[in-house]
Amino acid sequence: MTNLRSLRVGGVILVISAFLLGLVASGIWLTSNARWSAHLVNAKFAGAVLYDSLQSGGEPPLGIDIRGLDPAARTLAEQGQFEAIPGVPKPALVTNFSIRPSFEGARSANPLAIAIISSDLRYPLADVSTRLDQTPAETLGALTMLLATYCSDPVLIAKQGEAPWVRITGETVWNCSAAPKDLRLPAAGLVSIAVGILVTLVLNSSAQFQGFAQMLRDRNRIGGPQSYETDGLLELKEIVTSVNNYLAVERDRLAERVAVLSGVSHDLGTPATRLKLRTALIPDEKLRTKLESDIDAMTGIIESVLTYTRAELDAEEPRRVSLTSLIEAIVADYQDVGSPVEFLTGERVIVEGGQSLFMSRRGKGTLPPDDKVIVTVRPIALGRALSNLIDNALKYGRRAKIGMEKDADNVVITVEDEGGNTTTQDIENLMAPFKRGSNTKMIGGHGLGLTIVSTIASVHGGTLTFEPGGKGLLAKITINRQ
């Protein structure tokens, strides 16, 4: 049973089984066709011999019985009231057919009138094959083959020229019981089963691999699993095990990196403080300023790298928060220190009220915008990403305008600067670690701000993109709305 869970073993077994079922179905189909063709040929041959028997008055072919009608039944036949003849199938559906010689050699033959009485159908005589040089015997053979085609038990009332009317039955020739069992429908069922086996195998295998691929695509979303499990094929289980091992190794490496950087940051704290104290004793103000700047840059770089690695590690516990409140709190912090940062909230909707008993003028009111944007995020990391974008907007564009767009699946936080000269292509090139623009020589920073923002957006199942805004550059953080 375990082997059947393997695409390599189980797939081969199922394919061979489907192939064998197809072979069996083909054999049944061909055998059934051969038996049916033999049945029709036998009925056609019996009809041709029957015509000669009616012409000569000889013995009928095997399986066909010819009997004369009694006087009362003969009278009804002469009057064309075939359905009233005793012993015919009820209800009586009558199909009249006449065979007349059509070529010179058979002009002396008598015409043959036939009434086919069935309880099931009137026979489509247009299906009886004819040609110019066809003999009457061949025509009657074509008629009896038509009778054998349908599952019915007809009775023939026939008259050859001036001879009396006779009753003809052919239970073992054209009746329903004489027809071979048609196994083509079961054969088609076997083919359907074979095709179903192959289609099911392909679809199930594809669905299992696609499901795991979707889980990998959702790996960075909030609340995603640290490892994966599957009850699918053995090959898929091997892939899942390899992916789990890879993710475990990557998490261990990131944790080690954070530990090392944290240790370096801690160990450098004391000598950096001593350096600052000693630098403060330097009488040369110009040299003192340069040394203090270098010390601050050194510690800032270490803290930036540590922040970036922590964002990669994804260590903060996710929480459900109001995104609007989070943005408002960050914007308020900037506004408290006089920074030109603005949060563009939705406009309030003005509604007109109804008339009252005491006032003829209609009143007006406002409805607050829909600001209940509840999302599951890592608020500290997301706040850091938004602060980095606001800092960039203030550095290069003098002011920052924050906006928010939302739909059922995602929330987009926008940060637009004003008057910056950086293009979209330039800013996208600066998203790599430690990349800085040529116009940043007089501006502080270490080249990790946008890299951290992009990493945090990815952790939240989203992206960081840029596009031209109304007055400057527009940054967009797209996060998955949980």
C-alpha positions in Angstrom: 0.0 0.0 0.0 2.9 2.3 0.7 4.3 1.8 -2.8 1.0 3.0 -4.2 1.7 6.4 -2.6 4.8 6.7 -4.8 4.4 8.5 -8.1 7.2 6.3 -9.5 5.7 2.9 -8.5 2.0 3.6 -8.1 1.9 5.7 -11.2 3.5 2.8 -13.3 1.0 0.3 -11.8 -2.0 2.5 -12.5 -0.8 3.3 -16.0 -0.3 -0.5 -16.7 -3.7 -1.2 -15.2 -5.4 1.4 -17.3 -3.6 0.0 -20.4 -4.8 -3.5 -19.6 -8.4 -2.3 -19.1 -8.2 -0.5 -22.4 -7.1 -3.8 -24.1 -9.9 -5.7 -22.5 -12.4 -3.1 -23.5 -11.1 -3.1 -27.1 -11.4 -6.9 -27.2 -15.0 -6.8 -25.8 -15.9 -4.0 -28.3 -14.5 -5.9 -31.3 -16.1 -9.2 -30.3 -19.5 -7.6 -29.8 -19.2 -5.8 -33.1 -18.4 -9.1 -34.9 -21.3 -10.9 -33.3 -23.7 -8.1 -34.1 -22.5 -8.0 -37.7 -22.9 -11.8 -38.0 -26.4 -11.5 -36.7 -27.4 -8.9 -39.3 -25.8 -10.9 -42.1 -27.7 -14.0 -41.0 -31.0 -12.0 -41.0 -30.2 -10.6 -44.5 -29.4 -14.0 -45.9 -32.6 -15.5 -44.3 -34.6 -12.7 -45.9 -33.2 -13.4 -49.4 -34.0 -17.2 -49.0 -37.4 -16.3 -47.7 -38.3 -14.5 -50.9 -37.3 -17.5 -53.0 -39.5 -19.7 -50.7 -42.5 -17.4 -51.1 -42.0 -17.4 -54.9 -41.6 -21.1 -55.3 -43.7 -22.3 -52.3 -40.7 -24.2 -51.0 -39.5 -24.7 -47.4 -38.7 -21.5 -45.5 -35.1 -20.9 -44.2 -34.2 -22.2 -40.8 -35.7 -20.1 -38.0 -38.6 -18.7 -40.1 -42.1 -20.0 -39.9 -44.7 -19.5 -42.6 -48.4 -20.3 -41.9 -51.6 -19.5 -43.9 -54.3 -17.3 -42.4 -57.7 -18.7 -41.5 -60.6 -17.3 -43.6 -61.6 -14.6 -41.1 -58.0 -13.3 -40.7 -57.6 -13.5 -44.5 -60.6 -11.2 -45.0 -59.3 -8.7 -42.5 -55.9 -8.7 -44.4 -57.7 -8.1 -47.7 -59.4 -5.1 -46.1 -56.1 -3.8 -44.8 -57.2 -4.2 -41.2 -54.0 -6.0 -40.1 -54.1 -4.7 -36.5 -57.4 -6.6 -36.1 -56.0 -10.0 -37.0 -55.9 -12.3 -34.0 -52.6 -13.1 -32.5 -50.7 -10.0 -33.7 -48.7 -7.9 -31.2 -50.8 -5.4 -29.3 -50.8 -2.4 -29.5 -50.5 -3.0 -33.3 -48.2 -0.6 -35.1 -48.3 -1.4 -38.8 -45.6 -0.7 -41.4 -46.5 -1.5 -45.0 -43.9 -2.5 -47.5 -44.1 -3.6 -51.1 -41.4 -5.3 -53.2 -41.8 -5.1 -57.0 -39.3 -6.3 -59.5 -37.4 -3.4 -61.1 -35.3 -5.0 -63.9 -36.2 -6.9 -67.0 -35.1 -10.3 -65.8 -37.5 -10.3 -63.0 -40.6 -8.8 -64.7 -42.4 -12.2 -64.5 -42.0 -12.3 -60.7 -45.1 -11.5 -58.6 -45.0 -8.4 -56.4 -44.8 -9.0 -52.7 -46.9 -7.0 -50.2 -45.9 -7.1 -46.6 -47.4 -5.6 -43.5 -45.0 -5.5 -40.5 -46.9 -5.5 -37.2 -45.0 -4.5 -34.0 -46.0 -3.3 -30.6 -42.9 -1.1 -30.3 -42.4 1.0 -33.4 -43.1 1.7 -37.0 -40.0 0.8 -38.9 -38.1 3.5 -40.9 -38.3 2.0 -44.4 -36.0 4.7 -45.7 -33.1 2.8 -44.1 -33.7 -0.2 -46.4 -30.9 -0.1 -48.9 -31.9 -0.1 -52.6 -30.1 0.2 -56.0 -31.2 0.0 -59.6 -30.0 -3.5 -60.3 -31.1 -4.9 -56.9 -33.1 -8.1 -57.0 -36.3 -8.5 -54.9 -34.6 -11.2 -52.8 -31.9 -8.7 -51.9 -34.6 -6.1 -51.0 -36.4 -8.5 -48.7 -33.0 -9.4 -47.2 -32.4 -5.7 -46.5 -35.8 -5.5 -44.9 -35.2 -8.5 -42.6 -31.8 -7.0 -41.7 -33.6 -3.8 -40.7 -36.0 -5.8 -38.5 -33.0 -7.5 -36.8 -31.5 -4.1 -36.1 -34.2 -3.2 -33.6 -35.1 -5.1 -30.4 -38.7 -6.0 -31.2 -40.8 -9.0 -32.0 -42.6 -8.2 -35.2 -45.1 -10.4 -37.1 -45.2 -10.2 -40.9 -48.4 -10.6 -42.9 -47.4 -11.2 -46.5 -49.0 -11.9 -49.9 -47.1 -13.0 -53.0 -49.0 -11.9 -56.1 -52.4 -13.7 -56.2 -51.4 -16.2 -53.5 -53.3 -16.1 -50.2 -52.1 -14.1 -47.3 -49.6 -15.8 -44.9 -48.3 -15.1 -41.5 -44.5 -15.1 -41.1 -42.5 -15.2 -37.8 -38.8 -15.3 -37.3 -38.1 -15.7 -33.6 -34.5 -16.9 -34.0 -33.8 -14.6 -36.9 -35.0 -11.0 -36.3 -36.7 -11.1 -32.9 -35.1 -9.4 -29.9 -34.2 -12.7 -28.3 -32.2 -13.6 -31.3 -29.9 -10.6 -31.1 -26.5 -11.1 -29.4 -25.9 -9.4 -26.1 -24.5 -5.9 -26.9 -21.4 -5.5 -24.7 -20.2 -2.2 -26.3 -21.7 -0.2 -23.4 -19.7 -2.1 -20.8 -16.7 -1.8 -23.0 -17.1 1.9 -23.1 -17.5 1.9 -19.3 -14.2 0.1 -19.0 -12.5 2.7 -21.2 -14.1 5.4 -19.1 -12.7 3.7 -16.0 -9.2 3.5 -17.6 -9.3 7.2 -18.6 -10.6 8.1 -15.2 -7.8 6.3 -13.5 -5.2 8.2 -15.5 -7.0 11.6 -15.2 -7.4 11.1 -11.4 -3.7 10.2 -11.0 -2.6 13.3 -12.9 -5.0 15.7 -11.2 -4.4 14.4 -7.7 -0.6 14.5 -8.2 -0.8 17.9 -9.7 -3.1 19.2 -6.9 -0.7 17.9 -4.2 2.3 19.6 -5.7 0.4 22.8 -6.4 -0.9 22.9 -2.9 2.6 22.6 -1.5 3.8 25.3 -4.0 1.0 27.6 -2.7 2.1 27.0 0.9 5.6 28.0 0.0 4.3 31.2 -1.7 2.5 32.0 1.5 5.5 31.2 3.7 6.2 34.9 4.6 2.7 35.7 5.5 1.8 36.4 9.1 1.1 33.2 11.1 2.7 31.0 8.4 4.1 27.6 9.6 7.7 27.1 10.5 7.7 23.7 8.8 5.4 21.7 6.5 3.7 18.4 6.5 1.9 16.4 3.8 0.1 13.1 3.4 0.7 13.0 -0.3 3.1 11.1 -2.6 6.4 9.8 -1.3 8.3 12.1 -3.8 6.4 15.1 -2.4 7.2 14.0 1.2 10.9 13.9 0.3 10.7 17.5 -1.2 8.8 18.7 1.9 11.5 17.1 4.2 14.3 18.8 2.2 12.5 22.2 2.4 11.9 21.8 6.1 15.6 21.0 6.6 16.6 24.0 4.5 14.3 26.4 6.4 15.6 25.0 9.8 19.2 25.6 8.7 18.4 29.1 7.5 16.6 30.0 10.7 19.6 28.7 12.7 22.0 30.8 10.6 19.9 33.9 11.0 19.7 33.3 14.8 23.5 32.9 14.9 24.0 36.1 12.9 21.7 38.0 15.3 23.6 36.6 18.3 26.9 37.5 16.8 25.8 41.0 15.9 24.2 41.5 19.2 27.4 40.5 20.9 29.5 42.8 18.7 27.1 45.7 19.4 27.3 45.0 23.1 31.0 44.6 23.2 31.6 47.8 21.2 29.3 49.8 23.5 31.9 50.1 26.3 34.9 51.0 24.1 32.7 53.4 22.0 31.7 55.2 25.2 35.3 55.4 26.3 36.3 56.8 22.9 33.6 59.4 23.1 34.8 60.5 26.6 38.4 60.7 25.5 37.4 62.5 22.3 35.6 65.1 24.4 39.0 65.9 26.0 40.6 66.7 22.6 41.2 70.5 22.5 41.1 70.7 18.7 37.4 71.2 18.0 37.6 70.3 14.3 39.4 67.0 15.0 37.0 66.2 18.0 34.0 66.7 15.7 35.4 64.3 13.1 36.2 61.6 15.6 32.8 61.8 17.2 31.2 61.6 13.8 33.2 58.5 12.9 32.3 56.8 16.3 28.6 57.5 15.7 28.8 56.2 12.1 30.5 53.0 13.3 27.9 52.3 16.0 25.1 53.3 13.6 26.2 50.8 11.0 26.3 48.0 13.5 22.8 48.9 14.8 21.5 49.1 11.2 22.8 45.6 10.3 21.4 44.2 13.5 18.0 45.7 12.7 18.1 44.3 9.2 19.0 40.8 10.5 16.3 40.9 13.1 13.8 41.8 10.4 15.0 38.8 8.4 14.7 36.5 11.4 11.0 37.5 11.8 11.2 37.2 15.6 8.5 39.6 16.7 5.2 38.0 17.6 2.3 39.1 15.3 -0.7 40.9 16.8 -4.0 42.2 15.6 -3.9 45.9 15.6 -5.7 48.9 14.1 -3.5 49.9 11.2 -5.0 53.4 11.2 -4.2 53.9 14.9 -0.6 52.7 14.3 -0.1 55.1 11.4 -1.7 58.0 13.4 0.6 57.3 16.4 3.7 57.4 14.2 2.6 60.6 12.4 1.9 62.2 15.7 5.4 61.5 16.9 6.8 63.3 13.9 4.4 66.2 14.2 5.3 66.7 17.9 8.9 67.6 16.9 7.7 69.9 14.2 8.3 67.6 11.2 6.0 68.3 8.1 4.3 64.9 8.1 0.6 64.5 7.3 -1.8 61.5 7.4 -4.4 61.8 4.6 -7.4 60.1 6.1 -10.6 59.5 4.2 -13.1 62.3 3.7 -16.2 62.4 5.9 -19.5 61.8 4.1 -22.0 64.6 4.4 -25.6 63.4 4.6 -28.8 65.5 4.6 -31.3 64.9 7.3 -35.1 65.0 7.2 -37.5 67.9 8.2 -38.6 68.1 11.8 -41.8 69.5 13.4 -40.0 72.6 14.6 -37.8 73.5 11.6 -38.6 73.7 7.9 -34.9 73.5 6.9 -33.3 70.2 6.5 -30.3 69.6 8.8 -26.9 68.1 7.7 -24.6 65.6 9.3 -21.4 63.7 8.7 -20.5 60.1 8.7 -17.0 59.2 9.8 -14.9 57.3 7.2 -14.4 53.6 7.5 -11.2 53.5 9.6 -11.6 50.1 11.2 -8.7 48.5 9.3 -7.8 45.6 11.6 -4.8 43.6 10.4 -2.5 41.0 11.9 1.0 42.5 11.7 4.3 42.8 13.6 3.7 46.4 14.8 7.2 47.3 15.8 8.7 46.0 12.5 6.0 47.7 10.5 6.4 51.0 12.4 10.1 50.9 11.7 9.5 50.4 8.0 7.1 53.3 7.9 9.5 55.5 9.9 12.3 54.7 7.4 10.1 55.8 4.5 9.1 58.9 6.3 12.7 59.7 7.1 13.7 59.3 3.5 10.8 61.5 2.3 11.9 64.3 4.8 15.5 64.0 3.8 15.1 64.1 0.1 11.7 65.8 -0.4 11.2 68.2 2.5 7.8 66.8 3.6 5.9 63.5 3.8 2.2 62.7 3.1 0.9 59.3 4.3 -2.1 57.6 2.7 -3.8 54.2 2.9 -5.7 52.2 0.4 -7.4 48.9 1.1 -9.4 46.1 -0.4 -10.5 42.6 0.7 -7.1 41.1 0.4 -4.4 43.8 0.8 -3.7 47.1 2.5 -1.4 49.6 0.7 0.4 52.3 2.8 1.7 55.1 0.7 4.3 57.7 1.5 4.8 60.6 -0.9 7.6 63.2 -0.7 7.6 66.6 -2.2 10.1 68.0 -4.6 12.6 65.2 -4.5 14.8 64.7 -7.6 15.2 60.9 -7.3 13.5 58.9 -10.0 11.7 55.6 -9.6 14.5 53.7 -11.3 17.1 55.3 -9.1 15.3 54.5 -5.9 14.7 50.8 -6.9 18.4 50.5 -7.5 19.0 51.7 -3.9 17.0 48.8 -2.4 20.1 46.6 -2.3 22.0 46.6 1.1 24.5 49.5 1.6 23.5 51.3 -1.7 23.3 55.1 -1.5 22.6 57.7 -4.1 25.1 60.2 -5.4 23.2 63.1 -3.9 23.5 61.8 -0.3 27.0 62.9 0.7 25.6 65.5 3.0 22.8 63.3 4.4 23.3 60.8 7.2 22.5 57.1 6.8 24.0 53.7 6.1 22.3 52.4 3.0 20.1 49.8 4.8 16.8 51.8 5.2 15.0 50.6 2.1 16.5 47.1 2.4 14.9 46.9 5.8 11.6 48.2 4.6 11.5 45.7 1.7 12.4 42.8 4.1 9.6 43.8 6.5 7.1 44.1 3.6 8.1 40.6 2.5 7.6 39.3 6.0 4.1 40.6 5.9 3.4 38.8 2.6 3.7 42.0 0.5 6.1 44.2 -1.4 7.8 47.6 -1.5 7.3 49.5 -4.8 7.8 53.0 -6.1 6.1 55.2 -8.7 5.9 58.9 -9.6 3.5 60.9 -7.4 1.8 64.2 -7.8 4.7 66.3 -6.5 7.4 63.8 -5.9 8.1 60.1 -5.4 5.4 57.7 -4.1 6.5 54.7 -2.0 4.0 51.9 -1.5 4.1 49.2 1.1 1.6 46.4 0.3 0.9 44.0 3.1 -1.4 41.0 3.2 -4.6 41.7 5.0 -5.2 38.9 7.5 
